[in-house]
Amino acid sequence: MRNPWVKKNPFLSMWLSGANAVIGKTRGRASAQAKRQASSLWSAALAPGKPKKRRSKR
């Protein structure tokens, strides 16, 4: 008698393929956003600061 647990299931295969595609897109977007935030953090940290405005005394 064959084991039914090792039989191929096309519906499970399609579902897992779709889930993998969605997770891949989400991971790609998250890593792209993290790279953008890291680059903006470094550019802000390395940029010279703005001069502070001094108030004139009356």
N, C-alpha and C positions, 0 to 999 in steps of 0.2 A: 504494500500500500504506500502511495506517495504521500509525502508530508504537504498538507495544504498551506502551511505557513511560508514555504519557500516558493510558491507559485507566483508568477509575475502578475501584477495588477496594473492594467493600463490607466485606470482612473487615478490611482494613487501616484503613478508616475507623472501624469499630467499635472496633478495638483502640486506635487513637489517641485516640478519644473517651473510652474507659475510662481510659487512662493519664493523659489530661489531667485527668479528674475526680479521680483519686487524687493527682496532683501538686498540684492546687488545694487539696484538703483538707489536705494536708501543709503547704503554704505558709501556709495560714490558721492552722493550729495553731501553727506555728513563730512567726509574727508575733504571735499573741496571747500566747504564752509570753514572747517578747522584751519586749512591752509590760508584762506583769506584773512581770518582773524589773526593768525600768527604773523602774517606779513604786515598787517596794519599795526599790530602791537610793536613789532620791531621798528617799523618806520617812524612811529610816534616816539619810541624810546630814543632813537638815534637822531631825531631832528632837533635842531636847536630850539630852545624855549622862546616863547614870545616875550618881548620886554614888558615889564609891568608898568602900568601907567601910574605916574606920581601925581598925587593931588597937590595943588598949590595951596599954600597957607595964606589965609587972608589976614 
